Amino acid sequence: MSRTISYKAIFSFLLLLSALFTHAQKTVIKAAVDKNKILIGEPIQLTLEADIPENETIRFFVIDTIPHFEILEKQKTDTSDTDEGTLLRQVIRITSFDSGRQVIPSFVYAEGIVTDSIPVEVVFTEGFNPDQDYHDIKDILEVYPEKKKDKWWLWYAIGGGALLIALLLYFLFRKKKPVVPVTAPAISPYEEAMKELEKLLSQRMEPKEYYSKLVDIFRLYVEKKKGIHSLQKTTDDLVVQLKTIPITRGLFEKLSQSLRLADFVKFAKYVPSDDDNRNTFEIIKRTISEIEQLN
């Protein structure tokens, strides 16, 4: 009888231990970013995860806005089975145009279950002076309707038409000499880009026009050389496409920053320094030369 009591005690202990272990299993959540320091407007990836045990209700975060950040893209939530339950994972591309130390706040999963807050340093590109004056947008200019002209122009039109017909008859009936076609020598995309860069150096223009032409020279080169149709793409799309070209990592990072600096000049009214102009020109020229040497 004592042996029976002992078996019952062991069985009860095992049931209690199993219940305690099952009750101890809780949902584990996590929020993380791929980088904690970005340039203004540079996208980063926010990853959210929830490891849910079998005994818990399956739910996930619902995020529509994040203070001081803009949501660029929300990928679909991935679901996968684990040994203990279910793992939910979602990647959200975000960016910020507010400089300084910004904080991605904690996300509430359930009562008592929240993620850690995440600090992100949002900085300007090197050489940018936030206290520098901007150029205001010019006022709208009024366009006045053109005054009605007198009918004397009709006589000039008739006389010009008669003269044009006479010249046409002369060229038709005169003795023609054989014309030897002259074929212009073909110019490679690299030679064309170098020629346009040299021409750009000799011209004086406003920063917005200068950076627009500089970036267009680069976009046209990679389209003709590598078949990357980038003329109608945004800077972020162009940077993604350029990852297929095996240029050195350091140069790729500098090129990405130079292209975004050009966006600041064209769209954010940022006034670049002489060092900005010189460095951006050299990085574009060096990238074209390195791409050309890949073949």
C-alpha positions as protocol buffer text, in pm:
chain_id: "A"
residue {
  index: 1
  type: MET
  ca { x: 0 y: 0 z: 0 }
}
residue {
  index: 2
  type: SER
  ca { x: 287 y: 236 z: 80 }
}
residue {
  index: 3
  type: ARG
  ca { x: 429 y: 163 z: -267 }
}
residue {
  index: 4
  type: THR
  ca { x: 94 y: 264 z: -423 }
}
residue {
  index: 5
  type: ILE
  ca { x: 97 y: 588 z: -227 }
}
residue {
  index: 6
  type: SER
  ca { x: 454 y: 654 z: -343 }
}
residue {
  index: 7
  type: TYR
  ca { x: 354 y: 606 z: -711 }
}
residue {
  index: 8
  type: LYS
  ca { x: 62 y: 841 z: -666 }
}
residue {
  index: 9
  type: ALA
  ca { x: 285 y: 1104 z: -509 }
}
residue {
  index: 10
  type: ILE
  ca { x: 539 y: 1082 z: -793 }
}
residue {
  index: 11
  type: PHE
  ca { x: 263 y: 1101 z: -1056 }
}
residue {
  index: 12
  type: SER
  ca { x: 108 y: 1406 z: -886 }
}
residue {
  index: 13
  type: PHE
  ca { x: 447 y: 1574 z: -866 }
}
residue {
  index: 14
  type: LEU
  ca { x: 509 y: 1519 z: -1238 }
}
residue {
  index: 15
  type: LEU
  ca { x: 165 y: 1661 z: -1325 }
}
residue {
  index: 16
  type: LEU
  ca { x: 234 y: 1968 z: -1110 }
}
residue {
  index: 17
  type: LEU
  ca { x: 578 y: 2017 z: -1268 }
}
residue {
  index: 18
  type: SER
  ca { x: 430 y: 1990 z: -1619 }
}
residue {
  index: 19
  type: ALA
  ca { x: 158 y: 2243 z: -1535 }
}
residue {
  index: 20
  type: LEU
  ca { x: 414 y: 2485 z: -1393 }
}
residue {
  index: 21
  type: PHE
  ca { x: 635 y: 2448 z: -1701 }
}
residue {
  index: 22
  type: THR
  ca { x: 343 y: 2502 z: -1938 }
}
residue {
  index: 23
  type: HIS
  ca { x: 230 y: 2806 z: -1741 }
}
residue {
  index: 24
  type: ALA
  ca { x: 584 y: 2947 z: -1748 }
}
residue {
  index: 25
  type: GLN
  ca { x: 591 y: 2963 z: -2124 }
}
residue {
  index: 26
  type: LYS
  ca { x: 508 y: 3317 z: -2238 }
}
residue {
  index: 27
  type: THR
  ca { x: 516 y: 3512 z: -2561 }
}
residue {
  index: 28
  type: VAL
  ca { x: 859 y: 3664 z: -2633 }
}
residue {
  index: 29
  type: ILE
  ca { x: 865 y: 3981 z: -2847 }
}
residue {
  index: 30
  type: LYS
  ca { x: 1149 y: 4177 z: -3002 }
}
residue {
  index: 31
  type: ALA
  ca { x: 1197 y: 4499 z: -3203 }
}
residue {
  index: 32
  type: ALA
  ca { x: 1527 y: 4589 z: -3374 }
}
residue {
  index: 33
  type: VAL
  ca { x: 1668 y: 4811 z: -3651 }
}
residue {
  index: 34
  type: ASP
  ca { x: 1951 y: 4737 z: -3894 }
}
residue {
  index: 35
  type: LYS
  ca { x: 2133 y: 5062 z: -3807 }
}
residue {
  index: 36
  type: ASN
  ca { x: 2112 y: 5323 z: -3529 }
}
residue {
  index: 37
  type: LYS
  ca { x: 2264 y: 5617 z: -3719 }
}
residue {
  index: 38
  type: ILE
  ca { x: 2130 y: 5741 z: -4055 }
}
residue {
  index: 39
  type: LEU
  ca { x: 2142 y: 6039 z: -4285 }
}
residue {
  index: 40
  type: ILE
  ca { x: 1825 y: 6249 z: -4316 }
}
residue {
  index: 41
  type: GLY
  ca { x: 1590 y: 6064 z: -4552 }
}
residue {
  index: 42
  type: GLU
  ca { x: 1794 y: 5742 z: -4548 }
}
residue {
  index: 43
  type: PRO
  ca { x: 1573 y: 5430 z: -4513 }
}
residue {
  index: 44
  type: ILE
  ca { x: 1627 y: 5173 z: -4236 }
}
residue {
  index: 45
  type: GLN
  ca { x: 1461 y: 4841 z: -4156 }
}
residue {
  index: 46
  type: LEU
  ca { x: 1257 y: 4793 z: -3839 }
}
residue {
  index: 47
  type: THR
  ca { x: 1206 y: 4421 z: -3762 }
}
residue {
  index: 48
  type: LEU
  ca { x: 928 y: 4305 z: -3526 }
}
residue {
  index: 49
  type: GLU
  ca { x: 907 y: 3948 z: -3393 }
}
residue {
  index: 50
  type: ALA
  ca { x: 671 y: 3758 z: -3165 }
}
residue {
  index: 51
  type: ASP
  ca { x: 754 y: 3403 z: -3048 }
}
residue {
  index: 52
  type: ILE
  ca { x: 418 y: 3267 z: -2933 }
}
residue {
  index: 53
  type: PRO
  ca { x: 389 y: 2937 z: -2741 }
}
residue {
  index: 54
  type: GLU
  ca { x: 118 y: 2685 z: -2820 }
}
residue {
  index: 55
  type: ASN
  ca { x: -98 y: 2777 z: -2521 }
}
residue {
  index: 56
  type: GLU
  ca { x: -118 y: 3149 z: -2617 }
}
residue {
  index: 57
  type: THR
  ca { x: -354 y: 3330 z: -2858 }
}
residue {
  index: 58
  type: ILE
  ca { x: -186 y: 3423 z: -3186 }
}
residue {
  index: 59
  type: ARG
  ca { x: -180 y: 3800 z: -3235 }
}
residue {
  index: 60
  type: PHE
  ca { x: 62 y: 4060 z: -3373 }
}
residue {
  index: 61
  type: PHE
  ca { x: 146 y: 4432 z: -3369 }
}
residue {
  index: 62
  type: VAL
  ca { x: -73 y: 4681 z: -3558 }
}
residue {
  index: 63
  type: ILE
  ca { x: 146 y: 4984 z: -3644 }
}
residue {
  index: 64
  type: ASP
  ca { x: 17 y: 5272 z: -3856 }
}
residue {
  index: 65
  type: THR
  ca { x: 238 y: 5563 z: -3743 }
}
residue {
  index: 66
  type: ILE
  ca { x: 567 y: 5614 z: -3559 }
}
residue {
  index: 67
  type: PRO
  ca { x: 646 y: 5961 z: -3409 }
}
residue {
  index: 68
  type: HIS
  ca { x: 929 y: 6145 z: -3595 }
}
residue {
  index: 69
  type: PHE
  ca { x: 946 y: 5866 z: -3857 }
}
residue {
  index: 70
  type: GLU
  ca { x: 773 y: 5798 z: -4187 }
}
residue {
  index: 71
  type: ILE
  ca { x: 668 y: 5449 z: -4294 }
}
residue {
  index: 72
  type: LEU
  ca { x: 792 y: 5378 z: -4647 }
}
residue {
  index: 73
  type: GLU
  ca { x: 689 y: 5012 z: -4682 }
}
residue {
  index: 74
  type: LYS
  ca { x: 528 y: 4742 z: -4466 }
}
residue {
  index: 75
  type: GLN
  ca { x: 609 y: 4389 z: -4573 }
}
residue {
  index: 76
  type: LYS
  ca { x: 370 y: 4101 z: -4513 }
}
residue {
  index: 77
  type: THR
  ca { x: 394 y: 3924 z: -4179 }
}
residue {
  index: 78
  type: ASP
  ca { x: 584 y: 3594 z: -4208 }
}
residue {
  index: 79
  type: THR
  ca { x: 454 y: 3299 z: -4007 }
}
residue {
  index: 80
  type: SER
  ca { x: 663 y: 2991 z: -3922 }
}
residue {
  index: 81
  type: ASP
  ca { x: 621 y: 2698 z: -3685 }
}
residue {
  index: 82
  type: THR
  ca { x: 871 y: 2633 z: -3406 }
}
residue {
  index: 83
  type: ASP
  ca { x: 920 y: 2349 z: -3158 }
}
residue {
  index: 84
  type: GLU
  ca { x: 731 y: 2548 z: -2892 }
}
residue {
  index: 85
  type: GLY
  ca { x: 468 y: 2726 z: -3102 }
}
residue {
  index: 86
  type: THR
  ca { x: 455 y: 2995 z: -3372 }
}
residue {
  index: 87
  type: LEU
  ca { x: 700 y: 3271 z: -3478 }
}
residue {
  index: 88
  type: LEU
  ca { x: 561 y: 3588 z: -3641 }
}
residue {
  index: 89
  type: ARG
  ca { x: 799 y: 3832 z: -3812 }
}
residue {
  index: 90
  type: GLN
  ca { x: 747 y: 4158 z: -4005 }
}
residue {
  index: 91
  type: VAL
  ca { x: 991 y: 4406 z: -4164 }
}
residue {
  index: 92
  type: ILE
  ca { x: 894 y: 4775 z: -4195 }
}
residue {
  index: 93
  type: ARG
  ca { x: 1104 y: 5024 z: -4396 }
}
residue {
  index: 94
  type: ILE
  ca { x: 1107 y: 5365 z: -4227 }
}
residue {
  index: 95
  type: THR
  ca { x: 1297 y: 5694 z: -4252 }
}
residue {
  index: 96
  type: SER
  ca { x: 1314 y: 6029 z: -4071 }
}
residue {
  index: 97
  type: PHE
  ca { x: 1354 y: 6391 z: -4179 }
}
residue {
  index: 98
  type: ASP
  ca { x: 1387 y: 6520 z: -3820 }
}
residue {
  index: 99
  type: SER
  ca { x: 1752 y: 6565 z: -3730 }
}
residue {
  index: 100
  type: GLY
  ca { x: 1889 y: 6478 z: -3388 }
}
residue {
  index: 101
  type: ARG
  ca { x: 1841 y: 6187 z: -3150 }
}
residue {
  index: 102
  type: GLN
  ca { x: 1503 y: 6032 z: -3225 }
}
residue {
  index: 103
  type: VAL
  ca { x: 1352 y: 5735 z: -3041 }
}
residue {
  index: 104
  type: ILE
  ca { x: 1134 y: 5460 z: -3182 }
}
residue {
  index: 105
  type: PRO
  ca { x: 891 y: 5409 z: -2891 }
}
residue {
  index: 106
  type: SER
  ca { x: 801 y: 5080 z: -2725 }
}
residue {
  index: 107
  type: PHE
  ca { x: 528 y: 4879 z: -2899 }
}
residue {
  index: 108
  type: VAL
  ca { x: 261 y: 4719 z: -2681 }
}
residue {
  index: 109
  type: TYR
  ca { x: 188 y: 4357 z: -2767 }
}
residue {
  index: 110
  type: ALA
  ca { x: -37 y: 4277 z: -2475 }
}
residue {
  index: 111
  type: GLU
  ca { x: -81 y: 4386 z: -2115 }
}
residue {
  index: 112
  type: GLY
  ca { x: 260 y: 4375 z: -1953 }
}
residue {
  index: 113
  type: ILE
  ca { x: 436 y: 4273 z: -2278 }
}
residue {
  index: 114
  type: VAL
  ca { x: 611 y: 4562 z: -2457 }
}
residue {
  index: 115
  type: THR
  ca { x: 923 y: 4601 z: -2671 }
}
residue {
  index: 116
  type: ASP
  ca { x: 1225 y: 4809 z: -2578 }
}
residue {
  index: 117
  type: SER
  ca { x: 1248 y: 5161 z: -2721 }
}
residue {
  index: 118
  type: ILE
  ca { x: 1516 y: 5209 z: -2990 }
}
residue {
  index: 119
  type: PRO
  ca { x: 1729 y: 5527 z: -3023 }
}
residue {
  index: 120
  type: VAL
  ca { x: 1820 y: 5639 z: -3375 }
}
residue {
  index: 121
  type: GLU
  ca { x: 2064 y: 5923 z: -3452 }
}
residue {
  index: 122
  type: VAL
  ca { x: 1948 y: 6124 z: -3759 }
}
residue {
  index: 123
  type: VAL
  ca { x: 2231 y: 6337 z: -3899 }
}
residue {
  index: 124
  type: PHE
  ca { x: 2305 y: 6563 z: -4193 }
}
residue {
  index: 125
  type: THR
  ca { x: 2561 y: 6473 z: -4457 }
}
residue {
  index: 126
  type: GLU
  ca { x: 2921 y: 6574 z: -4389 }
}
residue {
  index: 127
  type: GLY
  ca { x: 2973 y: 6945 z: -4450 }
}
residue {
  index: 128
  type: PHE
  ca { x: 2603 y: 7034 z: -4415 }
}
residue {
  index: 129
  type: ASN
  ca { x: 2535 y: 7347 z: -4206 }
}
residue {
  index: 130
  type: PRO
  ca { x: 2175 y: 7352 z: -4075 }
}
residue {
  index: 131
  type: ASP
  ca { x: 2214 y: 7724 z: -3981 }
}
residue {
  index: 132
  type: GLN
  ca { x: 2294 y: 7822 z: -4340 }
}
residue {
  index: 133
  type: ASP
  ca { x: 2040 y: 8044 z: -4516 }
}
residue {
  index: 134
  type: TYR
  ca { x: 1818 y: 7892 z: -4783 }
}
residue {
  index: 135
  type: HIS
  ca { x: 1708 y: 8057 z: -5107 }
}
residue {
  index: 136
  type: ASP
  ca { x: 1338 y: 8137 z: -5099 }
}
residue {
  index: 137
  type: ILE
  ca { x: 1115 y: 8026 z: -5385 }
}
residue {
  index: 138
  type: LYS
  ca { x: 1057 y: 8311 z: -5631 }
}
residue {
  index: 139
  type: ASP
  ca { x: 714 y: 8470 z: -5652 }
}
residue {
  index: 140
  type: ILE
  ca { x: 480 y: 8372 z: -5934 }
}
residue {
  index: 141
  type: LEU
  ca { x: 519 y: 8603 z: -6232 }
}
residue {
  index: 142
  type: GLU
  ca { x: 208 y: 8725 z: -6408 }
}
residue {
  index: 143
  type: VAL
  ca { x: 182 y: 8658 z: -6782 }
}
residue {
  index: 144
  type: TYR
  ca { x: -1 y: 8920 z: -6982 }
}
residue {
  index: 145
  type: PRO
  ca { x: -188 y: 8824 z: -7302 }
}
residue {
  index: 146
  type: GLU
  ca { x: -16 y: 8919 z: -7624 }
}
residue {
  index: 147
  type: LYS
  ca { x: -172 y: 9211 z: -7806 }
}
residue {
  index: 148
  type: LYS
  ca { x: -349 y: 9149 z: -8132 }
}
residue {
  index: 149
  type: LYS
  ca { x: -124 y: 9215 z: -8430 }
}
residue {
  index: 150
  type: ASP
  ca { x: -231 y: 9412 z: -8733 }
}
residue {
  index: 151
  type: LYS
  ca { x: -308 y: 9229 z: -9057 }
}
residue {
  index: 152
  type: TRP
  ca { x: 6 y: 9363 z: -9229 }
}
residue {
  index: 153
  type: TRP
  ca { x: 180 y: 9040 z: -9130 }
}
residue {
  index: 154
  type: LEU
  ca { x: -32 y: 8858 z: -9388 }
}
residue {
  index: 155
  type: TRP
  ca { x: 151 y: 9036 z: -9673 }
}
residue {
  index: 156
  type: TYR
  ca { x: 484 y: 8937 z: -9525 }
}
residue {
  index: 157
  type: ALA
  ca { x: 367 y: 8577 z: -9505 }
}
residue {
  index: 158
  type: ILE
  ca { x: 259 y: 8577 z: -9871 }
}
residue {
  index: 159
  type: GLY
  ca { x: 590 y: 8729 z: -9981 }
}
residue {
  index: 160
  type: GLY
  ca { x: 790 y: 8483 z: -9769 }
}
residue {
  index: 161
  type: GLY
  ca { x: 591 y: 8191 z: -9913 }
}
residue {
  index: 162
  type: ALA
  ca { x: 660 y: 8302 z: -10269 }
}
residue {
  index: 163
  type: LEU
  ca { x: 1030 y: 8336 z: -10194 }
}
residue {
  index: 164
  type: LEU
  ca { x: 1035 y: 7989 z: -10038 }
}
residue {
  index: 165
  type: ILE
  ca { x: 871 y: 7836 z: -10347 }
}
residue {
  index: 166
  type: ALA
  ca { x: 1123 y: 8006 z: -10573 }
}
residue {
  index: 167
  type: LEU
  ca { x: 1416 y: 7875 z: -10370 }
}
residue {
  index: 168
  type: LEU
  ca { x: 1264 y: 7526 z: -10369 }
}
residue {
  index: 169
  type: LEU
  ca { x: 1231 y: 7526 z: -10749 }
}
residue {
  index: 170
  type: TYR
  ca { x: 1590 y: 7647 z: -10784 }
}
residue {
  index: 171
  type: PHE
  ca { x: 1729 y: 7365 z: -10572 }
}
residue {
  index: 172
  type: LEU
  ca { x: 1513 y: 7104 z: -10745 }
}
residue {
  index: 173
  type: PHE
  ca { x: 1617 y: 7190 z: -11101 }
}
residue {
  index: 174
  type: ARG
  ca { x: 1982 y: 7281 z: -11055 }
}
residue {
  index: 175
  type: LYS
  ca { x: 2247 y: 7022 z: -11131 }
}
residue {
  index: 176
  type: LYS
  ca { x: 2311 y: 6819 z: -10819 }
}
residue {
  index: 177
  type: LYS
  ca { x: 2656 y: 6704 z: -10719 }
}
residue {
  index: 178
  type: PRO
  ca { x: 2703 y: 6361 z: -10567 }
}
residue {
  index: 179
  type: VAL
  ca { x: 2708 y: 6379 z: -10188 }
}
residue {
  index: 180
  type: VAL
  ca { x: 2948 y: 6155 z: -10004 }
}
residue {
  index: 181
  type: PRO
  ca { x: 2794 y: 6060 z: -9668 }
}
residue {
  index: 182
  type: VAL
  ca { x: 3014 y: 6137 z: -9372 }
}
residue {
  index: 183
  type: THR
  ca { x: 2978 y: 5899 z: -9079 }
}
residue {
  index: 184
  type: ALA
  ca { x: 3061 y: 6044 z: -8742 }
}
residue {
  index: 185
  type: PRO
  ca { x: 3301 y: 5825 z: -8546 }
}
residue {
  index: 186
  type: ALA
  ca { x: 3124 y: 5623 z: -8276 }
}
residue {
  index: 187
  type: ILE
  ca { x: 3189 y: 5740 z: -7923 }
}
residue {
  index: 188
  type: SER
  ca { x: 3175 y: 5502 z: -7626 }
}
residue {
  index: 189
  type: PRO
  ca { x: 2957 y: 5573 z: -7319 }
}
residue {
  index: 190
  type: TYR
  ca { x: 3275 y: 5625 z: -7114 }
}
residue {
  index: 191
  type: GLU
  ca { x: 3423 y: 5879 z: -7358 }
}
residue {
  index: 192
  type: GLU
  ca { x: 3090 y: 6058 z: -7377 }
}
residue {
  index: 193
  type: ALA
  ca { x: 3065 y: 6077 z: -6994 }
}
residue {
  index: 194
  type: MET
  ca { x: 3423 y: 6207 z: -6955 }
}
residue {
  index: 195
  type: LYS
  ca { x: 3361 y: 6467 z: -7226 }
}
residue {
  index: 196
  type: GLU
  ca { x: 3042 y: 6587 z: -7055 }
}
residue {
  index: 197
  type: LEU
  ca { x: 3217 y: 6603 z: -6716 }
}
residue {
  index: 198
  type: GLU
  ca { x: 3495 y: 6820 z: -6858 }
}
residue {
  index: 199
  type: LYS
  ca { x: 3237 y: 7044 z: -7021 }
}
residue {
  index: 200
  type: LEU
  ca { x: 3050 y: 7072 z: -6688 }
}
residue {
  index: 201
  type: LEU
  ca { x: 3369 y: 7193 z: -6514 }
}
residue {
  index: 202
  type: SER
  ca { x: 3406 y: 7481 z: -6760 }
}
residue {
  index: 203
  type: GLN
  ca { x: 3051 y: 7608 z: -6709 }
}
residue {
  index: 204
  type: ARG
  ca { x: 2917 y: 7838 z: -6440 }
}
residue {
  index: 205
  type: MET
  ca { x: 2567 y: 7757 z: -6317 }
}
residue {
  index: 206
  type: GLU
  ca { x: 2344 y: 7748 z: -6014 }
}
residue {
  index: 207
  type: PRO
  ca { x: 2396 y: 7456 z: -5767 }
}
residue {
  index: 208
  type: LYS
  ca { x: 2059 y: 7298 z: -5850 }
}
residue {
  index: 209
  type: GLU
  ca { x: 2134 y: 7293 z: -6225 }
}
residue {
  index: 210
  type: TYR
  ca { x: 2493 y: 7178 z: -6163 }
}
residue {
  index: 211
  type: TYR
  ca { x: 2392 y: 6878 z: -5950 }
}
residue {
  index: 212
  type: SER
  ca { x: 2108 y: 6787 z: -6188 }
}
residue {
  index: 213
  type: LYS
  ca { x: 2346 y: 6772 z: -6487 }
}
residue {
  index: 214
  type: LEU
  ca { x: 2614 y: 6589 z: -6285 }
}
residue {
  index: 215
  type: VAL
  ca { x: 2373 y: 6314 z: -6176 }
}
residue {
  index: 216
  type: ASP
  ca { x: 2220 y: 6293 z: -6528 }
}
residue {
  index: 217
  type: ILE
  ca { x: 2567 y: 6229 z: -6674 }
}
residue {
  index: 218
  type: PHE
  ca { x: 2612 y: 5937 z: -6432 }
}
residue {
  index: 219
  type: ARG
  ca { x: 2259 y: 5799 z: -6489 }
}
residue {
  index: 220
  type: LEU
  ca { x: 2302 y: 5812 z: -6869 }
}
residue {
  index: 221
  type: TYR
  ca { x: 2639 y: 5633 z: -6846 }
}
residue {
  index: 222
  type: VAL
  ca { x: 2513 y: 5340 z: -6636 }
}
residue {
  index: 223
  type: GLU
  ca { x: 2210 y: 5307 z: -6864 }
}
residue {
  index: 224
  type: LYS
  ca { x: 2424 y: 5285 z: -7179 }
}
residue {
  index: 225
  type: LYS
  ca { x: 2705 y: 5081 z: -7019 }
}
residue {
  index: 226
  type: LYS
  ca { x: 2513 y: 4843 z: -6790 }
}
residue {
  index: 227
  type: GLY
  ca { x: 2157 y: 4859 z: -6922 }
}
residue {
  index: 228
  type: ILE
  ca { x: 2027 y: 5004 z: -6593 }
}
residue {
  index: 229
  type: HIS
  ca { x: 1724 y: 5217 z: -6685 }
}
residue {
  index: 230
  type: SER
  ca { x: 1767 y: 5481 z: -6415 }
}
residue {
  index: 231
  type: LEU
  ca { x: 1663 y: 5811 z: -6575 }
}
residue {
  index: 232
  type: GLN
  ca { x: 1308 y: 5790 z: -6436 }
}
residue {
  index: 233
  type: LYS
  ca { x: 1400 y: 5614 z: -6107 }
}
residue {
  index: 234
  type: THR
  ca { x: 1424 y: 5769 z: -5761 }
}
residue {
  index: 235
  type: THR
  ca { x: 1761 y: 5787 z: -5589 }
}
residue {
  index: 236
  type: ASP
  ca { x: 1672 y: 5496 z: -5357 }
}
residue {
  index: 237
  type: ASP
  ca { x: 1568 y: 5279 z: -5653 }
}
residue {
  index: 238
  type: LEU
  ca { x: 1891 y: 5370 z: -5836 }
}
residue {
  index: 239
  type: VAL
  ca { x: 2104 y: 5279 z: -5530 }
}
residue {
  index: 240
  type: VAL
  ca { x: 1931 y: 4938 z: -5513 }
}
residue {
  index: 241
  type: GLN
  ca { x: 2002 y: 4875 z: -5883 }
}
residue {
  index: 242
  type: LEU
  ca { x: 2367 y: 4981 z: -5844 }
}
residue {
  index: 243
  type: LYS
  ca { x: 2419 y: 4700 z: -5591 }
}
residue {
  index: 244
  type: THR
  ca { x: 2430 y: 4461 z: -5890 }
}
residue {
  index: 245
  type: ILE
  ca { x: 2753 y: 4627 z: -6009 }
}
residue {
  index: 246
  type: PRO
  ca { x: 3060 y: 4491 z: -5821 }
}
residue {
  index: 247
  type: ILE
  ca { x: 3224 y: 4824 z: -5731 }
}
residue {
  index: 248
  type: THR
  ca { x: 3419 y: 4855 z: -5406 }
}
residue {
  index: 249
  type: ARG
  ca { x: 3207 y: 4893 z: -5091 }
}
residue {
  index: 250
  type: GLY
  ca { x: 3373 y: 5215 z: -4976 }
}
residue {
  index: 251
  type: LEU
  ca { x: 3316 y: 5384 z: -5310 }
}
residue {
  index: 252
  type: PHE
  ca { x: 2956 y: 5256 z: -5320 }
}
residue {
  index: 253
  type: GLU
  ca { x: 2882 y: 5419 z: -4980 }
}
residue {
  index: 254
  type: LYS
  ca { x: 3034 y: 5752 z: -5092 }
}
residue {
  index: 255
  type: LEU
  ca { x: 2837 y: 5736 z: -5419 }
}
residue {
  index: 256
  type: SER
  ca { x: 2511 y: 5674 z: -5228 }
}
residue {
  index: 257
  type: GLN
  ca { x: 2577 y: 5977 z: -5004 }
}
residue {
  index: 258
  type: SER
  ca { x: 2665 y: 6193 z: -5306 }
}
residue {
  index: 259
  type: LEU
  ca { x: 2342 y: 6101 z: -5485 }
}
residue {
  index: 260
  type: ARG
  ca { x: 2139 y: 6185 z: -5172 }
}
residue {
  index: 261
  type: LEU
  ca { x: 2329 y: 6514 z: -5134 }
}
residue {
  index: 262
  type: ALA
  ca { x: 2222 y: 6597 z: -5490 }
}
residue {
  index: 263
  type: ASP
  ca { x: 1860 y: 6536 z: -5384 }
}
residue {
  index: 264
  type: PHE
  ca { x: 1905 y: 6779 z: -5090 }
}
residue {
  index: 265
  type: VAL
  ca { x: 2033 y: 7046 z: -5331 }
}
residue {
  index: 266
  type: LYS
  ca { x: 1757 y: 6989 z: -5588 }
}
residue {
  index: 267
  type: PHE
  ca { x: 1459 y: 6938 z: -5359 }
}
residue {
  index: 268
  type: ALA
  ca { x: 1547 y: 7060 z: -5005 }
}
residue {
  index: 269
  type: LYS
  ca { x: 1713 y: 7388 z: -5113 }
}
residue {
  index: 270
  type: TYR
  ca { x: 2041 y: 7292 z: -4946 }
}
residue {
  index: 271
  type: VAL
  ca { x: 2327 y: 7524 z: -5051 }
}
residue {
  index: 272
  type: PRO
  ca { x: 2640 y: 7307 z: -5097 }
}
residue {
  index: 273
  type: SER
  ca { x: 2993 y: 7421 z: -5019 }
}
residue {
  index: 274
  type: ASP
  ca { x: 3282 y: 7422 z: -5266 }
}
residue {
  index: 275
  type: ASP
  ca { x: 3409 y: 7104 z: -5098 }
}
residue {
  index: 276
  type: ASP
  ca { x: 3068 y: 6940 z: -5155 }
}
residue {
  index: 277
  type: ASN
  ca { x: 3083 y: 7030 z: -5525 }
}
residue {
  index: 278
  type: ARG
  ca { x: 3440 y: 6909 z: -5567 }
}
residue {
  index: 279
  type: ASN
  ca { x: 3393 y: 6584 z: -5369 }
}
residue {
  index: 280
  type: THR
  ca { x: 3067 y: 6493 z: -5547 }
}
residue {
  index: 281
  type: PHE
  ca { x: 3226 y: 6554 z: -5889 }
}
residue {
  index: 282
  type: GLU
  ca { x: 3531 y: 6338 z: -5805 }
}
residue {
  index: 283
  type: ILE
  ca { x: 3318 y: 6053 z: -5663 }
}
residue {
  index: 284
  type: ILE
  ca { x: 3096 y: 6046 z: -5976 }
}
residue {
  index: 285
  type: LYS
  ca { x: 3401 y: 6052 z: -6205 }
}
residue {
  index: 286
  type: ARG
  ca { x: 3584 y: 5786 z: -6002 }
}
residue {
  index: 287
  type: THR
  ca { x: 3278 y: 5557 z: -6002 }
}
residue {
  index: 288
  type: ILE
  ca { x: 3242 y: 5584 z: -6381 }
}
residue {
  index: 289
  type: SER
  ca { x: 3612 y: 5499 z: -6422 }
}
residue {
  index: 290
  type: GLU
  ca { x: 3587 y: 5198 z: -6188 }
}
residue {
  index: 291
  type: ILE
  ca { x: 3276 y: 5064 z: -6367 }
}
residue {
  index: 292
  type: GLU
  ca { x: 3456 y: 5104 z: -6700 }
}
residue {
  index: 293
  type: GLN
  ca { x: 3751 y: 4894 z: -6574 }
}
residue {
  index: 294
  type: LEU
  ca { x: 3523 y: 4603 z: -6478 }
}
residue {
  index: 295
  type: ASN
  ca { x: 3508 y: 4486 z: -6842 }
}
